[in-house]
Amino acid sequence: MTCPNGPTAIWVLLLLATLAGFGGAGAAGWGFAAVMLAATVKAHLVVRYYMELRAAPMAWLLLFDGLVGLSGALITALHFLD
């Protein structure tokens, strides 16, 4: 995923994802899943653009993207199991 406008566009996406998280902070059920999706997107953007992993070897990209996705999915699944 590349961003044509650089850091400003990434910052705006992070801001929008944060506002989405605040908007659904007390949500249950599918609202919680939407908040977790926003948090997972934020983590992905931070790892790729602010930790400079967008130019890393493919193995590192797969590892970190997998960890971000797996942790978001695991937290969501554990929430629905309760």
Order of alpha helices (4+ residues) and beta strands (2+ residues): alpha-alpha-alpha
